[in-house]
Amino acid sequence: MKAPRRAKSVSVPPLPKIVKTVCDAVPESMDGEERLHFLADQVNALLDKDRTLLREHMRIYARRAMDLGASDMDAGGMGCRGRFWYRVDGEKRPYEDLGEYEYAETDILFLNLLNERQLEVLKDENSLDFSYQVPSKEKDGRPTRFRATCYYDNQHLALNMRLIKDELFPLPSLGFPRMIEKGVMFRHIRDGLTLVTGVTGSGKSATLDAIIDANNADVPAHIVIVAKPIEYMHEPKECIVRHREVGRDVPTFKSGIVQALRQDPDIVVIGEMRDPDTISSALEITDSGHKVFSTLHTISAVETIDRIVAEYPTEEQERIRNRLADVLRCVISQKLLPKVGGGRILAKEVLWMTSSARAAIKNDNTGEIYQMMWEGNKLGMTTLEQDLHRLVQQRQITMETAVDYANNKRRLKHLLG
């Protein structure tokens, strides 16, 4: 792996004086959650000029992520030891030149990023997902967007910001078989559920945005995106594109999906199917004849199906298996691997639903699906192990990397000989 990219050290000015003023106002008797609530109220009551100074200071750290080419920034709470940490080429470490901070100082910086409604959600749930953006230095330039999560860490606030790169990958560049490319296009197939799955940082959003952009440029239609938060902002091309952020434009995923039924969409994109309500709503809108895309945090096609069914009580699982089998079109499970020579490369598993795969789901025999993918190359299917083998043969990754990332190491070792 190539050495981490290093940006030129920056000179960070002192924190605005208002930070000390707010810190000093905290009664000594206050501790824990009560202290955080007090800080939130104090920050929310600050003058606009003071809040602006704090936001401008926070942009220093966000711009450093941009300069480093970092995927993520972390700070705050005991876990970060007062430092700002950045993940560059997959490795996360602190950058000491940005200074060291007291926990209360970063608490105030993070609280200042939130509006009154978001502060209430943070108080109620001890965690908040939101979008954050840094204005472009160029006139009329697009702002740089981040997907952010603020959460409690041992009675202080921690923050993760993931950089949303303002670029789209052309769908053909992702290396999907032609049949799968056609399958995700509204022009060719106008209904059904397609799922893009993988762990955090596996490139799910990039794949989903590539699919959205390809449809947006291909045929006149209406795309509704319901996500928390909204990441890439798609400019309308051939399609109307609506961006509805959960917590800002609509209260929940379920309500966003239900409301979409009355908005005459052709394609509905659901940021994540994270609970039974969202899954049921996704199945319902797919049942109504729409083309639906969503994501899950699973590492294989078989695990994806089992995970969806397992979200429901035992007495409901047969009904969900039948509904899922009827509407599911495609599952793409992917991982980002370290590439020979530096950088990362996509490895993927693809299930295209056939009558045999539908029967396996309905009969609760999902274990049979792996072999269907293994033998389904002519239909555009592949197992992760077959794709890892391909990347080894092309000398894109090492054999050791392939084995490390394989789900079925025995099958991979058989392929590798």
Contacts in CASP RR format, 6 or more apart in sequence:
PFRMAT RR
TARGET T0000
AUTHOR 0000-0000-0000
METHOD contacts of the structure
MODEL  1
MKAPRRAKSVSVPPLPKIVKTVCDAVPESMDGEERLHFLADQVNALLDKD
RTLLREHMRIYARRAMDLGASDMDAGGMGCRGRFWYRVDGEKRPYEDLGE
YEYAETDILFLNLLNERQLEVLKDENSLDFSYQVPSKEKDGRPTRFRATC
YYDNQHLALNMRLIKDELFPLPSLGFPRMIEKGVMFRHIRDGLTLVTGVT
GSGKSATLDAIIDANNADVPAHIVIVAKPIEYMHEPKECIVRHREVGRDV
PTFKSGIVQALRQDPDIVVIGEMRDPDTISSALEITDSGHKVFSTLHTIS
AVETIDRIVAEYPTEEQERIRNRLADVLRCVISQKLLPKVGGGRILAKEV
LWMTSSARAAIKNDNTGEIYQMMWEGNKLGMTTLEQDLHRLVQQRQITME
TAVDYANNKRRLKHLLG
1 89 0 8 1.000
1 338 0 8 1.000
1 341 0 8 1.000
1 342 0 8 1.000
1 343 0 8 1.000
2 89 0 8 1.000
2 341 0 8 1.000
2 342 0 8 1.000
2 343 0 8 1.000
4 88 0 8 1.000
4 89 0 8 1.000
4 91 0 8 1.000
4 93 0 8 1.000
5 68 0 8 1.000
5 69 0 8 1.000
5 88 0 8 1.000
5 89 0 8 1.000
6 68 0 8 1.000
7 64 0 8 1.000
7 67 0 8 1.000
7 68 0 8 1.000
7 69 0 8 1.000
8 67 0 8 1.000
9 97 0 8 1.000
10 60 0 8 1.000
10 64 0 8 1.000
10 67 0 8 1.000
10 97 0 8 1.000
10 98 0 8 1.000
12 60 0 8 1.000
12 97 0 8 1.000
12 98 0 8 1.000
12 99 0 8 1.000
13 57 0 8 1.000
13 60 0 8 1.000
15 57 0 8 1.000
15 101 0 8 1.000
15 105 0 8 1.000
15 109 0 8 1.000
16 50 0 8 1.000
16 53 0 8 1.000
16 54 0 8 1.000
16 57 0 8 1.000
18 46 0 8 1.000
18 50 0 8 1.000
18 53 0 8 1.000
18 54 0 8 1.000
19 54 0 8 1.000
19 105 0 8 1.000
19 108 0 8 1.000
19 109 0 8 1.000
22 39 0 8 1.000
22 42 0 8 1.000
22 43 0 8 1.000
22 46 0 8 1.000
22 108 0 8 1.000
23 102 0 8 1.000
23 104 0 8 1.000
23 105 0 8 1.000
23 108 0 8 1.000
25 42 0 8 1.000
26 35 0 8 1.000
26 38 0 8 1.000
26 39 0 8 1.000
26 104 0 8 1.000
27 38 0 8 1.000
30 38 0 8 1.000
31 155 0 8 1.000
32 155 0 8 1.000
33 152 0 8 1.000
33 155 0 8 1.000
35 155 0 8 1.000
36 107 0 8 1.000
36 152 0 8 1.000
36 155 0 8 1.000
36 156 0 8 1.000
36 157 0 8 1.000
37 123 0 8 1.000
39 104 0 8 1.000
39 107 0 8 1.000
39 108 0 8 1.000
39 111 0 8 1.000
40 111 0 8 1.000
40 119 0 8 1.000
40 122 0 8 1.000
40 123 0 8 1.000
43 51 0 8 1.000
43 108 0 8 1.000
43 111 0 8 1.000
43 112 0 8 1.000
44 111 0 8 1.000
44 116 0 8 1.000
44 119 0 8 1.000
46 54 0 8 1.000
46 112 0 8 1.000
51 112 0 8 1.000
54 108 0 8 1.000
54 109 0 8 1.000
54 112 0 8 1.000
55 112 0 8 1.000
55 113 0 8 1.000
57 109 0 8 1.000
58 109 0 8 1.000
58 112 0 8 1.000
58 113 0 8 1.000
59 134 0 8 1.000
60 98 0 8 1.000
61 73 0 8 1.000
61 75 0 8 1.000
61 84 0 8 1.000
61 98 0 8 1.000
62 73 0 8 1.000
62 132 0 8 1.000
62 134 0 8 1.000
62 144 0 8 1.000
62 146 0 8 1.000
62 161 0 8 1.000
63 134 0 8 1.000
64 70 0 8 1.000
64 73 0 8 1.000
64 84 0 8 1.000
64 86 0 8 1.000
64 95 0 8 1.000
64 98 0 8 1.000
65 72 0 8 1.000
65 73 0 8 1.000
65 86 0 8 1.000
65 146 0 8 1.000
65 161 0 8 1.000
65 163 0 8 1.000
66 134 0 8 1.000
66 144 0 8 1.000
66 163 0 8 1.000
68 86 0 8 1.000
68 88 0 8 1.000
68 95 0 8 1.000
69 88 0 8 1.000
69 163 0 8 1.000
70 86 0 8 1.000
70 87 0 8 1.000
70 88 0 8 1.000
70 163 0 8 1.000
71 87 0 8 1.000
71 88 0 8 1.000
71 90 0 8 1.000
71 162 0 8 1.000
71 163 0 8 1.000
71 201 0 8 1.000
72 86 0 8 1.000
72 87 0 8 1.000
72 92 0 8 1.000
72 160 0 8 1.000
72 161 0 8 1.000
72 162 0 8 1.000
72 163 0 8 1.000
73 84 0 8 1.000
73 85 0 8 1.000
73 86 0 8 1.000
73 87 0 8 1.000
73 146 0 8 1.000
73 159 0 8 1.000
73 160 0 8 1.000
73 161 0 8 1.000
73 163 0 8 1.000
74 80 0 8 1.000
74 84 0 8 1.000
74 85 0 8 1.000
74 86 0 8 1.000
74 87 0 8 1.000
74 92 0 8 1.000
74 158 0 8 1.000
74 159 0 8 1.000
74 160 0 8 1.000
74 161 0 8 1.000
75 82 0 8 1.000
75 83 0 8 1.000
75 84 0 8 1.000
75 85 0 8 1.000
75 101 0 8 1.000
75 106 0 8 1.000
75 158 0 8 1.000
75 159 0 8 1.000
76 82 0 8 1.000
76 101 0 8 1.000
76 103 0 8 1.000
76 106 0 8 1.000
76 107 0 8 1.000
76 110 0 8 1.000
76 153 0 8 1.000
76 156 0 8 1.000
76 157 0 8 1.000
76 158 0 8 1.000
76 159 0 8 1.000
77 103 0 8 1.000
77 106 0 8 1.000
77 153 0 8 1.000
77 154 0 8 1.000
77 156 0 8 1.000
77 157 0 8 1.000
77 158 0 8 1.000
78 103 0 8 1.000
78 153 0 8 1.000
78 154 0 8 1.000
78 156 0 8 1.000
79 153 0 8 1.000
79 158 0 8 1.000
80 94 0 8 1.000
80 158 0 8 1.000
81 94 0 8 1.000
81 100 0 8 1.000
82 100 0 8 1.000
82 101 0 8 1.000
82 102 0 8 1.000
82 103 0 8 1.000
82 106 0 8 1.000
83 94 0 8 1.000
83 95 0 8 1.000
83 96 0 8 1.000
83 98 0 8 1.000
83 99 0 8 1.000
83 100 0 8 1.000
83 101 0 8 1.000
84 94 0 8 1.000
84 95 0 8 1.000
84 98 0 8 1.000
84 99 0 8 1.000
85 92 0 8 1.000
85 93 0 8 1.000
85 94 0 8 1.000
85 95 0 8 1.000
86 92 0 8 1.000
86 93 0 8 1.000
86 95 0 8 1.000
89 342 0 8 1.000
89 343 0 8 1.000
89 344 0 8 1.000
90 344 0 8 1.000
103 156 0 8 1.000
104 156 0 8 1.000
106 156 0 8 1.000
106 157 0 8 1.000
106 159 0 8 1.000
107 156 0 8 1.000
107 157 0 8 1.000
110 150 0 8 1.000
110 157 0 8 1.000
110 159 0 8 1.000
111 119 0 8 1.000
111 157 0 8 1.000
113 130 0 8 1.000
113 132 0 8 1.000
113 148 0 8 1.000
113 150 0 8 1.000
114 122 0 8 1.000
114 128 0 8 1.000
114 130 0 8 1.000
114 150 0 8 1.000
117 247 0 8 1.000
118 128 0 8 1.000
118 130 0 8 1.000
121 128 0 8 1.000
121 247 0 8 1.000
122 128 0 8 1.000
122 150 0 8 1.000
126 151 0 8 1.000
126 152 0 8 1.000
127 149 0 8 1.000
127 150 0 8 1.000
127 151 0 8 1.000
127 152 0 8 1.000
128 149 0 8 1.000
128 150 0 8 1.000
128 151 0 8 1.000
129 147 0 8 1.000
129 148 0 8 1.000
129 149 0 8 1.000
129 228 0 8 1.000
129 229 0 8 1.000
130 148 0 8 1.000
130 149 0 8 1.000
130 150 0 8 1.000
130 229 0 8 1.000
131 145 0 8 1.000
131 146 0 8 1.000
131 147 0 8 1.000
131 148 0 8 1.000
131 229 0 8 1.000
131 230 0 8 1.000
131 231 0 8 1.000
131 245 0 8 1.000
131 248 0 8 1.000
132 145 0 8 1.000
132 146 0 8 1.000
132 147 0 8 1.000
132 148 0 8 1.000
132 161 0 8 1.000
133 143 0 8 1.000
133 144 0 8 1.000
133 145 0 8 1.000
133 146 0 8 1.000
134 143 0 8 1.000
134 144 0 8 1.000
134 146 0 8 1.000
135 143 0 8 1.000
136 142 0 8 1.000
136 143 0 8 1.000
136 144 0 8 1.000
142 166 0 8 1.000
142 233 0 8 1.000
144 163 0 8 1.000
144 164 0 8 1.000
144 166 0 8 1.000
145 164 0 8 1.000
145 166 0 8 1.000
145 231 0 8 1.000
145 232 0 8 1.000
145 233 0 8 1.000
146 161 0 8 1.000
146 162 0 8 1.000
146 163 0 8 1.000
146 164 0 8 1.000
147 161 0 8 1.000
147 162 0 8 1.000
147 164 0 8 1.000
147 229 0 8 1.000
147 231 0 8 1.000
148 159 0 8 1.000
148 160 0 8 1.000
148 161 0 8 1.000
148 162 0 8 1.000
148 229 0 8 1.000
149 159 0 8 1.000
149 160 0 8 1.000
150 157 0 8 1.000
150 158 0 8 1.000
150 159 0 8 1.000
151 157 0 8 1.000
151 158 0 8 1.000
151 159 0 8 1.000
152 158 0 8 1.000
164 205 0 8 1.000
164 231 0 8 1.000
164 232 0 8 1.000
165 206 0 8 1.000
166 232 0 8 1.000
168 209 0 8 1.000
168 210 0 8 1.000
168 213 0 8 1.000
168 232 0 8 1.000
169 206 0 8 1.000
169 207 0 8 1.000
169 209 0 8 1.000
169 210 0 8 1.000
170 210 0 8 1.000
170 214 0 8 1.000
171 181 0 8 1.000
171 184 0 8 1.000
171 210 0 8 1.000
171 211 0 8 1.000
171 213 0 8 1.000
171 214 0 8 1.000
172 181 0 8 1.000
173 210 0 8 1.000
174 207 0 8 1.000
174 210 0 8 1.000
174 346 0 8 1.000
175 346 0 8 1.000
176 184 0 8 1.000
176 332 0 8 1.000
176 348 0 8 1.000
176 350 0 8 1.000
177 350 0 8 1.000
177 380 0 8 1.000
177 382 0 8 1.000
179 352 0 8 1.000
179 379 0 8 1.000
179 380 0 8 1.000
180 330 0 8 1.000
180 332 0 8 1.000
180 350 0 8 1.000
180 352 0 8 1.000
180 380 0 8 1.000
181 214 0 8 1.000
182 188 0 8 1.000
182 189 0 8 1.000
183 189 0 8 1.000
183 194 0 8 1.000
183 329 0 8 1.000
183 330 0 8 1.000
183 352 0 8 1.000
184 194 0 8 1.000
184 211 0 8 1.000
184 214 0 8 1.000
184 215 0 8 1.000
184 293 0 8 1.000
184 330 0 8 1.000
185 214 0 8 1.000
185 215 0 8 1.000
185 218 0 8 1.000
185 219 0 8 1.000
186 215 0 8 1.000
186 218 0 8 1.000
186 219 0 8 1.000
186 221 0 8 1.000
186 266 0 8 1.000
186 267 0 8 1.000
186 291 0 8 1.000
187 215 0 8 1.000
187 218 0 8 1.000
187 219 0 8 1.000
189 291 0 8 1.000
189 329 0 8 1.000
190 266 0 8 1.000
190 289 0 8 1.000
190 291 0 8 1.000
191 286 0 8 1.000
191 289 0 8 1.000
191 290 0 8 1.000
191 291 0 8 1.000
191 327 0 8 1.000
191 329 0 8 1.000
192 286 0 8 1.000
192 289 0 8 1.000
192 290 0 8 1.000
192 291 0 8 1.000
192 292 0 8 1.000
192 327 0 8 1.000
192 328 0 8 1.000
192 329 0 8 1.000
193 282 0 8 1.000
193 283 0 8 1.000
193 286 0 8 1.000
193 292 0 8 1.000
193 293 0 8 1.000
193 294 0 8 1.000
193 324 0 8 1.000
193 327 0 8 1.000
193 328 0 8 1.000
193 329 0 8 1.000
194 211 0 8 1.000
194 291 0 8 1.000
194 292 0 8 1.000
194 293 0 8 1.000
194 294 0 8 1.000
194 329 0 8 1.000
194 330 0 8 1.000
194 331 0 8 1.000
194 332 0 8 1.000
195 273 0 8 1.000
195 293 0 8 1.000
195 294 0 8 1.000
195 295 0 8 1.000
195 296 0 8 1.000
195 304 0 8 1.000
195 328 0 8 1.000
195 330 0 8 1.000
195 331 0 8 1.000
195 332 0 8 1.000
196 204 0 8 1.000
196 207 0 8 1.000
196 208 0 8 1.000
196 211 0 8 1.000
196 293 0 8 1.000
196 294 0 8 1.000
196 295 0 8 1.000
196 332 0 8 1.000
196 334 0 8 1.000
197 204 0 8 1.000
197 295 0 8 1.000
197 296 0 8 1.000
197 297 0 8 1.000
197 298 0 8 1.000
197 299 0 8 1.000
197 300 0 8 1.000
197 301 0 8 1.000
197 304 0 8 1.000
197 331 0 8 1.000
197 332 0 8 1.000
197 333 0 8 1.000
197 334 0 8 1.000
198 204 0 8 1.000
198 295 0 8 1.000
198 296 0 8 1.000
198 297 0 8 1.000
198 298 0 8 1.000
198 299 0 8 1.000
198 333 0 8 1.000
198 334 0 8 1.000
198 335 0 8 1.000
199 297 0 8 1.000
199 299 0 8 1.000
199 335 0 8 1.000
200 297 0 8 1.000
201 336 0 8 1.000
202 334 0 8 1.000
202 335 0 8 1.000
202 336 0 8 1.000
203 334 0 8 1.000
203 336 0 8 1.000
203 346 0 8 1.000
204 295 0 8 1.000
204 334 0 8 1.000
205 231 0 8 1.000
205 232 0 8 1.000
205 295 0 8 1.000
207 332 0 8 1.000
207 334 0 8 1.000
207 346 0 8 1.000
208 269 0 8 1.000
208 271 0 8 1.000
208 293 0 8 1.000
208 295 0 8 1.000
209 231 0 8 1.000
209 232 0 8 1.000
209 234 0 8 1.000
211 293 0 8 1.000
212 223 0 8 1.000
212 225 0 8 1.000
212 234 0 8 1.000
212 241 0 8 1.000
212 267 0 8 1.000
212 269 0 8 1.000
212 293 0 8 1.000
213 234 0 8 1.000
215 221 0 8 1.000
215 223 0 8 1.000
215 239 0 8 1.000
215 267 0 8 1.000
216 223 0 8 1.000
216 234 0 8 1.000
216 236 0 8 1.000
216 237 0 8 1.000
216 238 0 8 1.000
216 239 0 8 1.000
216 241 0 8 1.000
217 237 0 8 1.000
217 238 0 8 1.000
218 238 0 8 1.000
219 238 0 8 1.000
219 239 0 8 1.000
220 238 0 8 1.000
220 239 0 8 1.000
221 238 0 8 1.000
221 239 0 8 1.000
221 240 0 8 1.000
221 266 0 8 1.000
221 267 0 8 1.000
222 239 0 8 1.000
222 240 0 8 1.000
222 242 0 8 1.000
222 263 0 8 1.000
222 264 0 8 1.000
222 265 0 8 1.000
222 266 0 8 1.000
222 267 0 8 1.000
223 234 0 8 1.000
223 239 0 8 1.000
223 240 0 8 1.000
223 241 0 8 1.000
223 242 0 8 1.000
223 265 0 8 1.000
223 266 0 8 1.000
223 267 0 8 1.000
223 268 0 8 1.000
223 269 0 8 1.000
224 242 0 8 1.000
224 244 0 8 1.000
224 260 0 8 1.000
224 263 0 8 1.000
224 265 0 8 1.000
224 267 0 8 1.000
224 268 0 8 1.000
224 269 0 8 1.000
225 234 0 8 1.000
225 241 0 8 1.000
225 242 0 8 1.000
225 243 0 8 1.000
225 244 0 8 1.000
225 269 0 8 1.000
225 271 0 8 1.000
226 244 0 8 1.000
226 246 0 8 1.000
226 250 0 8 1.000
226 253 0 8 1.000
226 256 0 8 1.000
226 257 0 8 1.000
226 260 0 8 1.000
226 268 0 8 1.000
226 269 0 8 1.000
226 270 0 8 1.000
226 271 0 8 1.000
227 243 0 8 1.000
227 244 0 8 1.000
227 245 0 8 1.000
227 246 0 8 1.000
227 269 0 8 1.000
227 270 0 8 1.000
227 271 0 8 1.000
227 272 0 8 1.000
228 245 0 8 1.000
228 246 0 8 1.000
228 247 0 8 1.000
228 253 0 8 1.000
228 271 0 8 1.000
228 272 0 8 1.000
229 245 0 8 1.000
229 246 0 8 1.000
229 248 0 8 1.000
230 243 0 8 1.000
230 244 0 8 1.000
230 245 0 8 1.000
233 243 0 8 1.000
234 241 0 8 1.000
234 243 0 8 1.000
235 241 0 8 1.000
239 266 0 8 1.000
239 267 0 8 1.000
242 263 0 8 1.000
242 265 0 8 1.000
243 249 0 8 1.000
244 250 0 8 1.000
244 256 0 8 1.000
244 260 0 8 1.000
246 252 0 8 1.000
246 253 0 8 1.000
246 256 0 8 1.000
250 256 0 8 1.000
250 259 0 8 1.000
252 277 0 8 1.000
253 270 0 8 1.000
253 271 0 8 1.000
253 272 0 8 1.000
253 274 0 8 1.000
253 275 0 8 1.000
253 277 0 8 1.000
253 278 0 8 1.000
253 281 0 8 1.000
254 277 0 8 1.000
254 278 0 8 1.000
254 281 0 8 1.000
257 268 0 8 1.000
257 270 0 8 1.000
257 278 0 8 1.000
257 281 0 8 1.000
257 282 0 8 1.000
257 284 0 8 1.000
257 285 0 8 1.000
258 281 0 8 1.000
260 268 0 8 1.000
260 285 0 8 1.000
261 285 0 8 1.000
261 288 0 8 1.000
265 290 0 8 1.000
266 290 0 8 1.000
266 291 0 8 1.000
267 290 0 8 1.000
267 291 0 8 1.000
267 292 0 8 1.000
267 293 0 8 1.000
268 285 0 8 1.000
268 290 0 8 1.000
268 291 0 8 1.000
268 292 0 8 1.000
268 293 0 8 1.000
269 292 0 8 1.000
269 293 0 8 1.000
269 294 0 8 1.000
270 278 0 8 1.000
270 282 0 8 1.000
270 292 0 8 1.000
270 293 0 8 1.000
270 294 0 8 1.000
270 295 0 8 1.000
271 294 0 8 1.000
271 295 0 8 1.000
272 278 0 8 1.000
272 294 0 8 1.000
272 295 0 8 1.000
272 296 0 8 1.000
272 297 0 8 1.000
273 279 0 8 1.000
273 282 0 8 1.000
273 294 0 8 1.000
273 295 0 8 1.000
273 296 0 8 1.000
273 308 0 8 1.000
275 311 0 8 1.000
276 311 0 8 1.000
276 312 0 8 1.000
279 308 0 8 1.000
279 311 0 8 1.000
279 320 0 8 1.000
282 292 0 8 1.000
282 294 0 8 1.000
283 320 0 8 1.000
283 323 0 8 1.000
283 324 0 8 1.000
283 327 0 8 1.000
285 292 0 8 1.000
286 292 0 8 1.000
286 327 0 8 1.000
287 323 0 8 1.000
287 326 0 8 1.000
287 327 0 8 1.000
292 327 0 8 1.000
296 304 0 8 1.000
296 307 0 8 1.000
296 308 0 8 1.000
298 304 0 8 1.000
298 307 0 8 1.000
298 333 0 8 1.000
299 333 0 8 1.000
299 335 0 8 1.000
299 407 0 8 1.000
300 333 0 8 1.000
300 349 0 8 1.000
300 370 0 8 1.000
300 384 0 8 1.000
300 407 0 8 1.000
301 331 0 8 1.000
301 333 0 8 1.000
301 349 0 8 1.000
301 350 0 8 1.000
301 351 0 8 1.000
301 369 0 8 1.000
301 370 0 8 1.000
301 373 0 8 1.000
302 366 0 8 1.000
302 367 0 8 1.000
302 369 0 8 1.000
302 370 0 8 1.000
303 333 0 8 1.000
304 331 0 8 1.000
304 333 0 8 1.000
305 324 0 8 1.000
305 328 0 8 1.000
305 331 0 8 1.000
305 361 0 8 1.000
305 366 0 8 1.000
305 369 0 8 1.000
306 366 0 8 1.000
308 320 0 8 1.000
308 324 0 8 1.000
309 317 0 8 1.000
309 320 0 8 1.000
309 321 0 8 1.000
309 324 0 8 1.000
310 317 0 8 1.000
312 320 0 8 1.000
318 364 0 8 1.000
321 361 0 8 1.000
321 362 0 8 1.000
321 364 0 8 1.000
322 362 0 8 1.000
324 361 0 8 1.000
325 353 0 8 1.000
325 357 0 8 1.000
325 358 0 8 1.000
325 359 0 8 1.000
325 361 0 8 1.000
325 362 0 8 1.000
326 358 0 8 1.000
328 353 0 8 1.000
328 358 0 8 1.000
328 361 0 8 1.000
329 352 0 8 1.000
329 353 0 8 1.000
330 350 0 8 1.000
330 351 0 8 1.000
330 352 0 8 1.000
330 353 0 8 1.000
331 349 0 8 1.000
331 350 0 8 1.000
331 351 0 8 1.000
332 348 0 8 1.000
332 349 0 8 1.000
332 350 0 8 1.000
333 348 0 8 1.000
333 349 0 8 1.000
333 350 0 8 1.000
333 384 0 8 1.000
334 346 0 8 1.000
334 347 0 8 1.000
334 348 0 8 1.000
334 349 0 8 1.000
335 346 0 8 1.000
335 347 0 8 1.000
335 348 0 8 1.000
335 384 0 8 1.000
335 405 0 8 1.000
336 344 0 8 1.000
336 345 0 8 1.000
336 346 0 8 1.000
336 347 0 8 1.000
337 344 0 8 1.000
337 345 0 8 1.000
337 346 0 8 1.000
337 347 0 8 1.000
337 391 0 8 1.000
337 397 0 8 1.000
337 401 0 8 1.000
337 402 0 8 1.000
337 405 0 8 1.000
338 344 0 8 1.000
338 397 0 8 1.000
338 401 0 8 1.000
339 345 0 8 1.000
339 396 0 8 1.000
339 397 0 8 1.000
340 395 0 8 1.000
340 396 0 8 1.000
340 397 0 8 1.000
340 398 0 8 1.000
345 391 0 8 1.000
345 396 0 8 1.000
345 397 0 8 1.000
347 384 0 8 1.000
347 387 0 8 1.000
347 388 0 8 1.000
347 391 0 8 1.000
347 397 0 8 1.000
347 405 0 8 1.000
348 382 0 8 1.000
348 384 0 8 1.000
348 387 0 8 1.000
349 373 0 8 1.000
349 382 0 8 1.000
349 383 0 8 1.000
349 384 0 8 1.000
349 387 0 8 1.000
349 407 0 8 1.000
350 373 0 8 1.000
350 380 0 8 1.000
350 381 0 8 1.000
350 382 0 8 1.000
351 357 0 8 1.000
351 369 0 8 1.000
351 372 0 8 1.000
351 373 0 8 1.000
351 381 0 8 1.000
352 379 0 8 1.000
352 380 0 8 1.000
352 381 0 8 1.000
354 372 0 8 1.000
354 379 0 8 1.000
356 368 0 8 1.000
356 372 0 8 1.000
357 369 0 8 1.000
357 372 0 8 1.000
359 365 0 8 1.000
360 366 0 8 1.000
360 367 0 8 1.000
360 368 0 8 1.000
360 369 0 8 1.000
360 372 0 8 1.000
361 369 0 8 1.000
370 383 0 8 1.000
370 408 0 8 1.000
372 381 0 8 1.000
373 381 0 8 1.000
373 382 0 8 1.000
373 383 0 8 1.000
374 383 0 8 1.000
374 386 0 8 1.000
374 411 0 8 1.000
376 382 0 8 1.000
377 386 0 8 1.000
383 408 0 8 1.000
383 411 0 8 1.000
384 405 0 8 1.000
384 406 0 8 1.000
384 407 0 8 1.000
384 408 0 8 1.000
385 406 0 8 1.000
385 407 0 8 1.000
385 408 0 8 1.000
385 411 0 8 1.000
385 412 0 8 1.000
385 415 0 8 1.000
386 415 0 8 1.000
388 397 0 8 1.000
388 402 0 8 1.000
388 405 0 8 1.000
388 406 0 8 1.000
388 412 0 8 1.000
389 402 0 8 1.000
389 412 0 8 1.000
389 415 0 8 1.000
389 416 0 8 1.000
391 397 0 8 1.000
391 402 0 8 1.000
392 398 0 8 1.000
392 399 0 8 1.000
392 402 0 8 1.000
392 416 0 8 1.000
399 416 0 8 1.000
402 412 0 8 1.000
402 416 0 8 1.000
403 409 0 8 1.000
403 412 0 8 1.000
403 413 0 8 1.000
403 416 0 8 1.000
406 412 0 8 1.000
END
